[in-house]
Amino acid sequence: MTEPAASVPGADPPDGGRHFEADLRRMTRINLRPIASPMPLGFYTVAIASVVVGCFQLGVFEDGARRAVGLAVLPAFVLQLLVSWFAFGARDVVAATLMACFSGLWLATSLTLVVEPPGGVRVLGVLNAMFALFAVLMASVAGRKRALWLVLCAAVPRFAVAALANLTGTAWTGTLSGWLGLLLAGVALYTAFALMLEDMRGEEVLPIGRSGPARHAVEGDLSVQLRDLERQAGVRRTL
């Protein structure tokens, strides 16, 4: 939020209008509401839901567990929607968009498994295919956010194979999708744990491959943090 001063102290506004200084930097105040990072919660939710669905695809559960799996996945919708809300508040549009789309995917998956509508499996296949494409596009712009990028790289093959399994119904694709789901869960668990350790200790403990501006944002001083602040969302005039 910007709060420009109305006028220069001691200066008379000409013709009843306002007189502004030429240098707006001395008149600007930036007020931010600090919040905790929601990303560990988001990644843990991805991991837990992926394990449940992956075990279902691998046949770990007994026959008839379809609806139970759907109900177990349903809370992931709420949790990742909450993560997306706070990520938008933290002005992290990439993380917020990813978590919101994950939230919608878990909701659709849960409802399809519970309700079992006619043609629901094939519809879910198309949804998984579109999510895989979405993950590819997100990965192409999230290279500097290594934690997100790692999860996206694991999500692309998982949802692509899941789409193939839904659309073709072949057993081997379902099994492969289950194993890829467990791989996605492992990557998400690692990144979530690494981010939590980093937040608690104030420094990177487990490497997640940060480089360039992302590394400077964590290790740089205040002058680095404030660089290009005038171009941030909420400060510039047009989004």
C-alpha positions as CSV (number, residue, x, y, z in Angstrom):
1,M,0.0,0.0,0.0
2,T,1.4,3.4,-0.9
3,E,0.7,6.5,1.1
4,P,2.0,9.6,-0.8
5,A,2.1,12.8,1.1
6,A,-0.4,15.4,-0.2
7,S,1.9,18.4,-0.5
8,V,5.3,19.8,0.3
9,P,5.2,21.4,3.8
10,G,5.3,25.2,3.7
11,A,4.5,25.4,0.0
12,D,1.3,27.2,-1.1
13,P,-0.7,25.2,-3.7
14,P,-1.2,27.3,-6.9
15,D,-4.8,28.1,-7.8
16,G,-6.1,25.9,-5.0
17,G,-4.5,22.8,-6.5
18,R,-2.0,20.4,-5.0
19,H,1.8,20.8,-5.3
20,F,3.8,17.6,-5.4
21,E,7.5,17.0,-5.1
22,A,9.2,15.7,-8.2
23,D,10.9,12.9,-6.3
24,L,8.1,10.6,-5.1
25,R,10.5,8.2,-3.3
26,R,10.8,10.5,-0.3
27,M,7.0,10.7,0.0
28,T,6.2,7.0,-0.3
29,R,5.7,4.5,2.5
30,I,5.4,0.7,1.9
31,N,3.3,-1.2,4.5
32,L,3.4,-5.0,4.3
33,R,1.6,-7.5,6.6
34,P,4.1,-10.3,7.3
35,I,2.7,-13.8,7.2
36,A,4.3,-17.2,7.6
37,S,5.1,-19.1,4.5
38,P,2.2,-21.4,3.6
39,M,4.2,-23.5,1.2
40,P,5.3,-26.3,3.6
41,L,1.6,-27.0,4.3
42,G,0.9,-27.0,0.6
43,F,3.7,-29.5,-0.2
44,Y,2.8,-31.7,2.7
45,T,-0.8,-31.8,1.5
46,V,0.4,-32.8,-2.0
47,A,2.5,-35.6,-0.5
48,I,-0.3,-37.0,1.7
49,A,-2.9,-37.0,-1.0
50,S,-0.5,-38.4,-3.6
51,V,0.4,-41.3,-1.2
52,V,-3.3,-42.2,-0.7
53,V,-4.1,-42.1,-4.4
54,G,-0.9,-43.9,-5.3
55,C,-1.5,-46.7,-2.9
56,F,-5.0,-47.1,-4.3
57,Q,-3.6,-47.4,-7.9
58,L,-1.1,-49.9,-6.7
59,G,-3.8,-52.1,-5.1
60,V,-2.7,-51.7,-1.5
61,F,-6.2,-51.2,-0.3
62,E,-8.9,-53.9,-0.4
63,D,-11.7,-54.0,-3.0
64,G,-14.4,-51.4,-2.5
65,A,-12.0,-48.7,-1.0
66,R,-12.7,-46.3,-3.9
67,R,-15.1,-44.1,-1.9
68,A,-12.9,-44.2,1.2
69,V,-10.0,-42.9,-0.9
70,G,-12.1,-40.2,-2.3
71,L,-13.1,-39.1,1.2
72,A,-9.5,-39.2,2.4
73,V,-8.4,-37.0,-0.5
74,L,-11.2,-34.4,0.1
75,P,-9.5,-32.4,2.9
76,A,-6.6,-31.7,0.5
77,F,-9.0,-29.5,-1.4
78,V,-9.6,-27.3,1.6
79,L,-6.0,-27.2,2.8
80,Q,-4.5,-26.2,-0.6
81,L,-7.2,-23.7,-1.2
82,L,-6.2,-22.1,2.2
83,V,-2.5,-22.2,1.1
84,S,-3.4,-20.5,-2.2
85,W,-5.3,-17.7,-0.3
86,F,-2.2,-17.0,1.9
87,A,0.2,-17.2,-1.1
88,F,-1.9,-14.6,-2.9
89,G,-1.6,-12.4,0.2
90,A,2.2,-12.9,0.2
91,R,2.2,-11.7,-3.5
92,D,3.5,-15.1,-4.7
93,V,1.3,-15.5,-7.8
94,V,3.1,-18.6,-9.1
95,A,2.7,-20.5,-5.8
96,A,-0.8,-19.3,-5.4
97,T,-1.9,-20.4,-8.9
98,L,-0.3,-23.8,-8.5
99,M,-1.9,-24.5,-5.1
100,A,-5.3,-23.3,-6.3
101,C,-5.2,-25.6,-9.3
102,F,-4.0,-28.5,-7.1
103,S,-7.0,-27.8,-4.8
104,G,-9.5,-28.0,-7.7
105,L,-7.9,-31.2,-8.9
106,W,-8.2,-32.9,-5.5
107,L,-11.8,-31.8,-5.3
108,A,-12.6,-33.2,-8.7
109,T,-10.8,-36.4,-8.0
110,S,-12.5,-36.9,-4.6
111,L,-16.0,-36.3,-6.0
112,T,-15.4,-38.6,-9.0
113,L,-14.2,-41.4,-6.7
114,V,-17.1,-41.0,-4.2
115,V,-20.0,-40.3,-6.6
116,E,-18.8,-42.6,-9.4
117,P,-20.7,-40.8,-12.2
118,P,-21.1,-42.4,-15.6
119,G,-18.0,-41.7,-17.7
120,G,-16.3,-40.1,-14.7
121,V,-13.0,-42.0,-15.1
122,R,-12.5,-40.7,-18.7
123,V,-13.4,-37.2,-17.7
124,L,-10.9,-37.4,-14.9
125,G,-8.4,-38.6,-17.5
126,V,-8.9,-35.4,-19.6
127,L,-8.6,-33.4,-16.4
128,N,-5.3,-35.1,-15.5
129,A,-4.0,-34.5,-19.0
130,M,-4.8,-30.8,-18.8
131,F,-3.2,-30.6,-15.4
132,A,0.0,-32.2,-16.8
133,L,0.1,-29.5,-19.5
134,F,-0.5,-26.8,-16.9
135,A,2.4,-28.2,-14.8
136,V,4.7,-28.0,-17.9
137,L,3.7,-24.4,-18.4
138,M,4.2,-23.6,-14.7
139,A,7.6,-25.3,-14.6
140,S,8.7,-23.2,-17.6
141,V,8.3,-20.0,-15.5
142,A,9.1,-21.3,-12.0
143,G,12.8,-22.1,-12.6
144,R,14.0,-19.6,-10.0
145,K,11.6,-21.1,-7.4
146,R,13.4,-24.4,-7.1
147,A,11.1,-25.9,-4.5
148,L,8.1,-25.4,-6.8
149,W,10.0,-26.4,-9.8
150,L,11.1,-29.7,-8.3
151,V,7.5,-30.6,-7.4
152,L,6.3,-29.6,-10.8
153,C,8.9,-31.8,-12.5
154,A,7.7,-34.7,-10.5
155,A,4.0,-33.8,-11.1
156,V,4.2,-33.7,-14.9
157,P,5.0,-37.4,-15.5
158,R,2.7,-38.5,-12.7
159,F,-0.4,-36.7,-14.1
160,A,0.4,-37.5,-17.7
161,V,0.6,-41.2,-17.0
162,A,-2.5,-40.9,-14.7
163,A,-4.4,-39.4,-17.7
164,L,-3.2,-42.3,-19.9
165,A,-4.4,-44.8,-17.3
166,N,-7.8,-43.2,-17.0
167,L,-8.3,-42.9,-20.8
168,T,-7.0,-46.4,-21.8
169,G,-7.8,-48.5,-18.7
170,T,-4.6,-50.6,-19.1
171,A,-3.3,-52.1,-15.8
172,W,0.4,-51.2,-16.3
173,T,-0.3,-47.5,-16.7
174,G,-2.3,-47.5,-13.5
175,T,0.6,-49.2,-11.7
176,L,3.1,-46.8,-13.2
177,S,1.0,-43.9,-12.2
178,G,0.8,-45.2,-8.6
179,W,4.6,-45.4,-8.4
180,L,5.0,-41.9,-9.9
181,G,2.5,-40.7,-7.3
182,L,4.8,-42.0,-4.6
183,L,7.7,-40.3,-6.2
184,L,5.8,-37.0,-6.3
185,A,5.0,-37.5,-2.6
186,G,8.7,-38.0,-1.8
187,V,9.8,-34.9,-3.6
188,A,7.0,-32.8,-2.0
189,L,7.9,-34.2,1.5
190,Y,11.6,-33.2,1.0
191,T,10.8,-29.7,-0.2
192,A,8.3,-29.1,2.6
193,F,10.8,-30.3,5.3
194,A,13.6,-28.3,3.7
195,L,11.5,-25.1,3.8
196,M,10.4,-25.7,7.4
197,L,14.0,-26.2,8.5
198,E,15.1,-23.1,6.7
199,D,12.3,-21.1,8.3
200,M,13.1,-22.3,11.8
201,R,16.9,-21.8,11.6
202,G,17.0,-18.8,9.4
203,E,19.3,-20.4,6.9
204,E,19.3,-23.1,4.2
205,V,19.9,-26.5,5.8
206,L,18.8,-28.9,3.1
207,P,19.6,-27.8,-0.5
208,I,16.8,-27.1,-2.8
209,G,18.9,-25.6,-5.6
210,R,18.2,-21.9,-5.3
211,S,20.2,-19.7,-7.6
212,G,20.3,-16.1,-8.8
213,P,17.6,-13.8,-7.4
214,A,16.0,-16.6,-5.4
215,R,19.3,-17.2,-3.5
216,H,19.8,-13.4,-3.0
217,A,16.3,-13.1,-1.6
218,V,17.2,-15.5,1.2
219,E,20.9,-14.6,1.7
220,G,21.0,-10.9,0.7
221,D,20.8,-7.9,2.9
222,L,18.0,-5.4,3.2
223,S,19.1,-3.4,0.1
224,V,18.8,-6.5,-2.0
225,Q,15.3,-7.3,-0.6
226,L,14.1,-3.8,-1.5
227,R,15.5,-3.8,-5.1
228,D,12.9,-3.1,-7.7
229,L,10.2,-2.7,-5.0
230,E,8.4,-0.1,-7.0
231,R,7.6,-2.7,-9.6
232,Q,5.9,-5.1,-7.2
233,A,2.2,-5.9,-7.2
234,G,0.3,-3.5,-4.9
235,V,2.9,-0.7,-5.5
236,R,2.8,-0.2,-9.2
237,R,-0.3,1.5,-10.7
238,T,-1.4,-1.3,-13.1
239,L,-1.1,-5.1,-12.4
